[in-house]
Amino acid sequence: MGGDQDNKHEQKLQAVLLADSFLNTFQPITLDKTSPKVLCPLNNVTLLDYSIEFLAGAGVEELFVFCVTGRDAVEAYVEKSTWTSSIKVRCVKDSSVTNAGDALRELDKRNLVQSDPFILMSGDVVTNVDILPASEKHKIRHKKDSSAIMTVLMKEVGGWSVSQDTHGDFAYQTSSIRNLNDDLIVALNAKNPEGIRILSYDSSPDHTSYTKIPTSFFTSNSEIELRNDMLDTGIYICSPDVLARFSDEFDYLHISKFIANSVAEEEEGLQSKIYASILKPNEYAARVHDPRTYHAVSRDLLRRWCYPIVPDNLPTGYDKLYRYQVQRHMMYIEQKGKAKVGRCSIIKGPGMIGSKCKIDSECNIHGSVIGNNCTIGKNVCITDSHLWDDVTVEDGATISESILCSQCVIKKGATVPRGCIIGRGCIIDETITLPEFTRITLFEDADADDDDFDAFDDDDNDDDEFSSSSSSSSDSMSDSNSSSHDKPKQSNKDDNDYHKISDKNVVGPNGLGRVWIPNIEDFNDSDDEESDFDSRNNDDNTSKKSLDVMKMQSIGFDPTNLFLKRMERQIEDDCLSDEEHEDEKMSNDEHEDDFDQFDYAPSNINEDGTIITGRQAGVDVVKEMKMICLEHETSSPIENLRIELNSFKFSQNASFSDCVTGAMLAIFERIHLTPDISAGKFVTNFKNELSHWGELLEKLCHSVEEEISVIVAVETAATSGGVIGEVLSREPSFRFILQTLHSEEIVSDEAIMSWATMRREEDSAESPRGKLFLQTPTQEFLDWIEEDSSGSEDGSDESDSEED
């Protein structure tokens, strides 16, 4: 008995590193099968090295690196690398695996993992966490309760929010290391004596404003915390039972899906208990999910937020080749092959300059990482960018918020703006300016040469692709020190082939590379990652959706509108309780007499005495919406205003009719009328305003009802007194405004005729509205509309008769 305990105590700690993220977010870089994401450099250190260095420091003695895409390149890299003698690294290769669930099922099938616990980790994680205390607590829990099978390492990073400053501009707040599609909500029992237990794990709640928790959890837990400020770091302490659970449930494609389903089970005996270990404030962990988070993690390391994982403390083996020293402005300069920097060049950090670089005079480099053996010409400007090894940037070029892969060339005077990726071996010709968020590559899409299914992730392969990457991987290793003008090897292409596939209208006549365009289906291969763009652009074409998602994952993307739309959806859903799902019917009943809507007192009470559900007492929604419109800056996109109006509408259970009324009243106030202005000048100013506001009115008018409200708003302004009322009620101003709205297609014939019918039936000739309606110019316009409508109907009837 004692011997068995000793053997168990001496059992070596094992870890599983998933070298594939099973996502597409680094394409087209990862179309190069010799460059899977884990072999990409981050601050001049291969991403895989950060993970293995961490696991070696955590006491892991045997590591299984599971790789799919570029598996031969990963294996070759592992074999030639020098690790500490305390850890043994083995590659597990399988070309048929397409998701993390399949990878874990394959590991269970091979019966490789024996240690209890073992560490499961994504290969794109960078961390300095001390995992040993969490591991010890997990062992104690699992020994007491066999259903406690996993501990998730989580970090507090804050939630997201959108605010508006005094100038009307929107600004967002979110953690830079958080994937923009990540809106994780977790329910935790922090009072559990065994540890912080996860009771709910909702990884994609952004399409609703709520998350579901079984009611039975409230009877068995005295306190439950709902948190939306937590980041799943991609590090898990697991018992071997986790692998068995994946084998039992083939619908678990992702680890997040496994966690969500496991904690949602209500029956106590069937639950798999999963706990959270929250990192200390001085501990850091983040995943390099896409180019945007790649840049964020790079910046964090440069700012020493992940100490001791910093550029001047390199992983094992690097110290034999390189030695970095931090200098002024947080710049890390390699010392063994110190760069040559020309006169009058300004270099500011946080940033890095690798070994044997040549930087000519009068350059301006700010916040960028320069790889080894890079050549930068005169008067070059590089901002917030990443240049990998052997990159050439010629005189006068400008690089902003982009990634330039190894061996690419940017020629004289070329401009690479924000969000771009220039693939290995590509050339941007002289004076060419690329569009923002352009991705250039020399490699073919994963499905170009086969009929296999395309999951559009970093791991799309078939056996033929793997066999070709095997031969090219060794070439890539030997070519790493070759000339920067060597072309990537793929399918035995020569220079003529590359020129044939190049988009010369984009990269220039002497450029090399094609524009890579993603496919929207490729972004939807994950159950737990739905794009905010997908949910809002149902009518857009596939290419537009794809490009939107790609931009969202790029360096330099501004997610303000994305968060505004997410907030709008959540507010909308928050207002739709079960008894309010008939809100369309309520809206119709509420505005049955729209023409008198401006006569009510500011209140949450309808004219019939009923309470307007969700309406705050004393709120004049039309007045509030008018003020929102008046505060709008025309330099800002009108879409931002639409989102704000829509959010306020839902918060007060208002209608689109209220929105268009407030907007129209605001337009008239913004014209700044004077009593002596002529009708012609007034209409000219009104048309100028419509050039900006017309789009808003069109989007708010969902039916004839809203179009009628536009006319009623003009009518109300004309009868409300003041300068606006005086100018609008003076003939023929009202008719001109009505005619302009009709010609701009904001109001239709049907809306005008319906309004006219209501006025004839309801208003006396002596009332202010009646007098306005009976003005001769107005009646002449209505007669013209009636004749035009009847003429169209007669023409339609005649054509029907001819067909008969």
N, C-alpha and C positions, 0 to 999 in steps of 0.2 A: 504493500500500500504506500509506504513512504517512498519507495523507489519510483512508483508511478508519479507521485506528486513532484518529485525532483525532476523527472523527465519533462513533466508539463511545465515546471518552472523554467527549465532550461530551453524550452521550445523557442526557436528563433522567430523574431517578429518579421512578418511578411507584409508586403504592400502591393497593390495593383494600381498601375498608372495607365489611364486611358489616353493614349497618344493621339486619339482622334476625338474631335469635339462633335462629330456627326452633324455639323452645320456647314453652311456655305459661306459664312461671313468673311472669309479671307480670300475668296476667289476674286480675281483670276490668279492671284499669287500661287494658290495651291493647285492650279491646273498643271503646274510644273511638278511632276511626280517625284522629283528629287528634292522638293521643297515643301513638305507638309508643314503645317503651322508650327509644330513643336520644334522644327529645325530652323525656324526663322529667328533672326537676331533681335533681341530686345536690349537696347543700350550696349550693343556690341558683344552680347553674351547670348548664346543659343538658349532659347526658351526652355528646352528640355533640361538644361543644366541647372536652372533654378529649382526645378521640382526635385531632381535627384539629389542635389545638395541638401535640400530641406529634409528629405526622407532619410538620408544618411545621418544627418544630425539628430533625427528623432529616434535613432536606434534601430532602424530597419536593417535587417541583415540580408534579406532576399527580396528582390523587386521584380515583378512581372510587368513588362511594358507591352500593353496590348495595342497593336498597330494594324491598320488596314491600308489607308492610302500611303504610298511611299514607304511601305514596310521594309523593303530592302535597303532604302536609304537610311531609315532609322536604325536598322540593325547594323549597317556598316558604321554608322556614327558611334553607336554604343560600343562596338568592338574596338574601335581605334581610340576611344576616349580613356582617360586615366582617372579612375575613381579611387576613393579611399579603399583600403583593403578590407574595411568593415562591411561593405555592401556588395552583394553579387547581383548583377543585372542580367535578366534574361528577356528576350523578346518573344512574345506570343503573336504569331502572324496568322491572319485569316482574312481572305479577300471577300468572303461571302457575307460578312457582318455589316449591317447598315445602321445600327443604333446601339446605344449603351446597354440596353436590355439583352440583346443578342450576345454582346461581348461577355456579359456576366454569366449568361447561360452556358456559353462555350467554356468559360473557366471552370464552372461547376462540373461540366461534362468531363473535362480533362483531369479533374480532381487535383489541381495544382496547389490550391490554397489550403493550408492546414492550420495555420496559427489562429488562435482565438484570444484577442481580436486581431483583425488585420486592418490596414489603412487603405481606403479606396479614395483615389484622388484623380482629378482631371489634370491632364498634362499641360494645360495652359494657365495653371495657378502660380502666382508669385506670393510668397508668404514668409514671415519670420516668426510665426506662432510657436509657442512651446506647447506641443501636443501631449506631452507625457502626463500632466495632471488630468486632462480630459480622458486619456486612455485608461488611467488607473481607476477613475470613477466609473467608467463604462464597465470595466472588468468586475468591479464590486457589484454593480447593479445586475449585470448578467448572471453572476453567481447566485444572487438572491432570487432573481426572476428571469427565467429563460426566455420570456417574451420580450425583454428589453434588448433588442437586437441591433440597434443603430444609434449613434450619436452624430448629429449634424453640427459642424462648426459654423457658427453664424457671426456676422459682424454688424454692429450698429452703424449705419451710414446715413440715416435720415431719410425722410420720405421725399415727395416732390410737391411743389406748389407753384402757382402763378400769381403774381401780384402786378398792380398797376401803379405807376408813379404819378406825380402831380401833372406831368405833361401828357398823360394818357397812354404812355408807352407800357407795354407788357414786358415783364421779365420773369424768367423761370428760376427755380432753385431745385437742384437735384445733385446727388453724388455723381461725380464724373466717372467713377468706376462701376456704376450701376448701368446695366444694359437698359436702353430706353424702353424696351418692351417689358421689362421686369417691373411688375407692380405687385410683388409678393405680399400677401397678408398671412400672418401666422397667429394662431391662438396658442398661448402658453400658460401653463400652470406653474408659475414661479415659486409657489408655496409648497410644492411637492417635496417632501423630505428626501426623496431619492434623487432629486435633480429637476431641472427645468424640462418638463414634459411637453412635447408638441401635441396639441389637441386638434389643430386644424392647420392645413398647409395648402393655401390657394395661390397658385403661381400665375394665374391669369384672370384676376377679377376685374380688370379695367373696363370690361364691357358691361359691368353692373356696378352698383354702388354698395353691394353687400357681399358677405361671405357666409356660408352655411356652417353651423355648428350643431351637432345632435343635441337635442334637449336633455338627454340623459347625462351629458357631461356636466351640466349645471348642478345636478343632484349629487354627483360624486366629487366635484371640485369646488372648494369654497371660494376660490378666486380665479378668474380667467382674464388674462391680458390679451388684447388684440393689438398687434403691432404691424405697421406697414413700413417700418424703418430698418428692417433686417435684410441683410444680404446673405444668401446661401453661398458660401465660399467655394463650394466644390470639393471640400475635404470631409470625409466620412470615416468614422471609426465603426467597424462592422464586426459582427459575429458571423461565422460561416453560414449560419441559418439564412442570412440575406441572400446568398447565392442560390440556396435551395428554394427560397420564395420566388425568385425570378424564374427558376426552372419550372415551378408549379404554375406560374401565371404568365402565359406567353403574350398577353396583351400589355405587359409592362415594357414599353419601349424606351422609357427614360427614367432616370433615377427620381426625378421630381414626381412623376406619375406614381411610382412605387410608394414614395413617402406620403403623398396625398391620399392614396387609397388605404394605406396601412393605418393611418391615424383616424380615418373616418369611420372605421368599424365600431358600432355601438356596443355590441355584445362583448362583455369583458373577457370572456374566455377565448374569443377569436381574435382579439386585438394583438397586433405587433406594436409594442411600445417603442416609440422613437423619442429621443431626448435631444435637447439643444445644449451646446456649450458655447456661450457667448464670449467672444474675444475681449481681452482687456483693452483699454483705450490706447495703450502703447504697442499693441499687436496689430499687424497688418496682414490682410489676405485679400486678393482680388484675382478675378479671371480675365485673361486677355480674350474677350469674346469677339471683338471686331476691331477694325482700324481705329474707331473712336476710343474704345477702352484701352487699346494698345498704346495710344498716345497718352492717355490719362495715367496708366500704370508706369509708363516710362518717366513721366514728369514726377510722379510720386517718389520713384526711386532716386531720381536726381535731387529731389528736395530732402532726401534722407528720412522719409517717413516710414521706411521699411528697414531701418537700421537693425542689424548689421549688414543687411542685403543692400549694399551701396556700391557705386562704381569703383571706388578705391579699395574695396575689399572683395576681390574677384573670387568666384568659385574655384574649387580644386582643379589644378592643372593650368588654369589661365595665368597664374602668377609666374609661370616659367617663360611665358611669351610676352606678357604685357604688364605694365604697372602704371596705374592712373594716379594723378595727383590733382586734388581740387584746388583751384586758383580763384582769382577775383571773379565776381559775378556768377558764382556757382558753376564755373566751367571746369570740367574734368579733362585734363590733357594727358595723353599717353606719353610716357617718359622714355621708354627704351627705343622707340622709333619716332622721336618727337617730330611733330608736324612743322613744316616751314610755312610761316605766315608772312605775307608781304606787308609793306608799309601802308599806313593809313587804313588798315582793315579793322573794323570794329566787331568784336566777338563777345556776346553776352549770353549768359545762361538763364535758367538752368539748361545745360547742354553738355555735349561731349565731342571731342575730336580724337579719332582713332590713330593708329600707328601709320607712319610714313605717308601722311597726307600732305598735299601741296596746295596752299591757299594763296592766291596772288593778291596784288595790292587793291586797296579801295573797296574791299568786300564788306558787306554788312550781314553778319550771321547772328540770329537771335533765337534762343530757345530751341535749338536744333541738335540732333545727334548725327555726327558724321562718322561713317564707318572707316575701316582700314583701307589704305591705298587709294584714297579718293583724290581727284584732281579738280580744283576749283579755279576758274579763270579770274580775270580782272572785273571789278565792278559788278560782282554777283551779289544778289540779295536772297538770302535763305531765311525763312521765318517759320518757326514751329513745325519743322519737317524732319523726316528721317531718311538719311542716305545710307544705304547698306554698302558693303565692300565694293571697291573697284568702280565707283560711279564717277563719271566725268561730266562736269558742268562748265561750259565754255563762257567766254566773256559776255557780260551784260545780261545774263539770264536771271530770271526771277522765279523762285520756288516758294510757295506758301502752303502750309498745312497739308502736306502731301507725303507719300511714301515713294521713294525711288529705290527699286530693287537692284540687286547686284548687277554690275556690268552694263547698266543703261547709260545713255549719253543724252545730255541736253545741250543742244548746240547754241551758237551765238544768238543773243537777243530773244531766245524763246522764253515763254511764260507758262509755268505750270501752276494754276491757281488752286484754291482750297479744295480738299476732298478728292484729289486725284491719286491714282496709283499707277506708276510706270513699271511694268513688269521687267523681268530679267532680260537683258540684251536688247531692249527696245531703244529706238532713237527718235528724238523729237527734233525736227529740222529747224534751221535758222529762222528767227523772227516769228515762229509759230506761237499762237496763243491758244491753248487748249480750253475748251469749255469747262466750267466748274464741275466737279464730281465725275470726271472722265476716268475710266480705267482702261489701260492699254496693255495688251499682252501679245506674245508670239505663239502662245500655246492654244491648242484646240480645246473646245468644250469637251467635258467628260463623255458626252453621248454622241460625239461627232462621228466616231468610227464603229459604233456598235448599236445594237437594238436593245440593250439591257435597259431596265428601268432606271430613271434618273431621279435620285433622291435629292439632288442638288445640294450636296454638302461637301465637306472637305474630303469625303471618302468615297466618291463615285468611281468605281473601278470594275473591270472584269479581269479574268485571268490573263488575257492577252496584254492588257495594260500593265499588269503587274510584271509580267515577264519582260516587257520592254523597259519598265522602270528599273528592273534589276540590273540590266546592262548599263543603263544610263547613270545609275546611282554611283557606281564606281568611277565612271567618267567624271561625274560632278565633283567627287572628292579630289581627284587628281587635277581637275581643272580649276580648283579654288584659288590657286596662285597664278593662274594664267593671265594673259592680257585682258584688259577691260573691254576689249572689242571682240572677244570670242563670242560666237553666237550660241544660244542654248541648243542642246541636242534633243531633237524630238522627231521621230519618224524619219530619220535620215534626210531631213530637209536641208537644202543648201541655200545660199543667199538669194538666188532667184525665186525660190519657193516663198521665202519670207517676204520678198518684195511683192509677189503676186497677191498674198493674203493681206497685205498692209492697206489700211485706209489712208490713202495719200492725201485726201482732202482734209484729213484731221491732223496727221503727223507730219505732213509736208512731202514734197516730191522726193527728197532724199532721206525721209524718215522710215522707220521700221516699226510695225506693230498695228494690230487691229483694235478697234473699239470693242470692248467686251460689254454685252448687254445681258442682264440677268433675265430669268424667266420667273414669273410670279409663283408658279407651282413649286418652284424650288425653294421658295421662302416659307412654304407652308407644310414642310415635312415633319414638323415637330408639334406634338400635341399641346405642349405647354408654352408655345410662343406664337401668339397671334398678333399681327401688326395692327397698330392703330390706323394705319393707312388703309388696310384691307377693309376694315369695317366702315369706313366713311366714304370710300370711292367705288361703290358698287357699280356705278354707271361708267366709270372710267375704263379705258382699254387696258389690256394686260400689261403692255409695255410701261404705261404711266405708273401703274401700281408697283411694278418691279423697280423702276428707277426711284420712286419715292422711298421704298424700303432700303435700297442701296444707299441713298443719300443719308438716311437716318443712321446708318452704321459707319458713316465716314467722318474723318477729322474735319472740324470746322462747321459741322451741321448745327443749326440753331433750332432746338426742339420746342420753342415757345408755342407755335401753333399746334403742334402735336399735343402738348399738355393742355392747351385751351380746349381742344376738341375732346380730349379724354375727360376733362372736368365737365364739359357740356353734357356728355353722355351720362356721366354719373349723377349730375344734378337732375337730368331728365328722368333717369330711372328712379331716383330718390323720391320724385314727386308722383310716381305712378304706383301707389299702393293698390292693393287688391280691389278696393271699392272705387278706385279712380280710373280703372281701365276703360270706363265708358266716357272718357274725357272729351271725346269728339262730340258725342251727343250732348254732353253738358255744355260744351262750348257753343253749339248751335242754339240750344235753349237760352243760354246766357245772353246771346247777342241777337235775339230774335228781332229786337228793335234797335238796330245798330245806329239809326239816324239820330237817336236821342242820347247817345252814349256820353256826350259831354255835359249833360245836364245833371249828372249824379254828383253827390258829395263824396269826397275821398273817404272810402270805407271798404270794409270787407263784406258788406251786406249788399245783396242783389236788390233790384227794384221791387221784387215780389217779397222781400223780407227774408229770404233764405241766405245762409252764410256761404260765402264762396270758399270752398275747401282749399286750404293752403295759402289763402290771402291774408297778409298781415293787416291788422286793423289800422285804419287811418291812412293807408297807402294809396295815393293816386298814381296808378301804374302808368297812365299816359304821360303825366307830368314827369315822372321819374325817367321814362324812356326818352322823352324829349331832352332832358338834361344829359342823359348818357350820350345822345347824338350830338348835342352842342359841345360836349367836351372832347369829341372825336377830332383828331388831327388829320387833315386830308393827306398829309404825307405818309400816314400809316395805311396799311391795306384795309380796304372796306370789309374784308372777310373777318378781321378782328372785331369790328363793330358788330357784325351779324352774330358772331359767337357770344358777345357780351349781352346783346339784346335777347338772344335765345335763352341764355342762362337765367337772366332776370325774369323772362316770361315764365319759365318753368318754376322758378322759386316762388312766384306770386300767383301761379295758376292763371296767368293771363292768356291772351289769344294773339294770333298773328295780326288780327285787326287792330289790337292795341299797339302792336309794334309799328305798323305802317302809319298809324295816326300820329304817334310820337315823332316818327321820322319826318313826315310831311310838315308838321308844325315847326320842327327844328330847321328844316330847309328854308322856310320863309323867314325865320328869325335871323338866319345866317346871311341873308341877302342884304341886310342893313338898308331897308327902304327909307326913302324920304317922301313927304307928302306930295311934292311936286314932280315926282318921277313919272315919265310917260309910260303908257301901256306897252309900247314897243321895247323901251329900255328895260322895263320890268321883266318881260318875257325873255329877252336876251340873257339877262342875269340868271333867270330861272333855268334856262337851258344849260348855261355854264355849270350851275350846281348839279344838274342831272347827269352831266358827264362823269361825275364822281359817285353820285348817290343813286343813279338809275339802276345799277347792278344790285344794290341792296334792296330796292323796292321790288325788283323782279323776283329776287330770291324769297322775299317775304310774302309775296302774293301767290299763295298756293291754290286759290280758287277765286271765283267771281266775288265771293263775300269780301275778301281782302281788297279787291279792286274797287268795290263800292266804298269801302272804308277810306280809300285814298281820296275819292271824290268828296266824301263827307268831311274829311279833314280840311280840304280846300274850302269847302262851304263854311265850316266852322270858323276857320281863320278869317274869312271874309265878313262874317257876321259878329265877330267878337269885339269890334271896336279897335281903337288905337290906330297907329299908322298903317299896320298891316291890313286891318279891316277896311280902312279908308281907301287904300290903293286897290285892294282886291275887289271891293264892291263897286268900284267905279267902272262904268262901261268903257271898253269891252274887255277889261282885264280878266274877269272870271272866265269868259268864253275862251280867251287866248290860252289861259293855263289849262283849261279842260282840253282844248284842241292839241296842245303840246303833249300832254300826258297820253292822248290817244295816238298821236303820230309817233311817239317814242315807244309805243306798244306796252306801256305800263298798265293802261286800262283798255278794255276791249269794248266793242260795240254792245255786247250783251250787258256788261256792267253799266254802261252809260244809259241804256234803255231801261234797265231795271231800276236804276236810281230815278230816272225821269218818271217812271210809272208810280213809284212810291211818293214822289213829290206831288204829283197831280192828285193822288188819292188822299194825302194826309195833311198838306199844308195849305193854309188859306192865303189868298193873294195879298193880305195885309201884313202877314208875318215877315220878319227879316229874310227867312229862307225863301218864302213865297215870292217876295219882291226880287230877290237875286235870281231865282229860277225863271221868272217871267221877263227878265231883261231881253230886249229884242235880239242882241247878238247871240245870247245863249239859245233862244228859241230857233234862230236861223241855223245854228250849228246842229241842234237836235233834229230839225227837219232834214238837214243834209244826211245825218247818220241814219235816220229812218228810211229815206229814199235809197241810200246806198245799200242798207240791209235788205230792203224789199227787192231791189234790183238784183242782188245776189241770189235771193231765194227764187225769184222768177226765172233767172238763168238756170238755176239748178233744176227747177221743175220742167223747163223746156227740154233740157238734156235728158231728163228721165223719160219724158214723153217720146222723144225721138228714139230712145233705146227700146221702148215698148213697141 
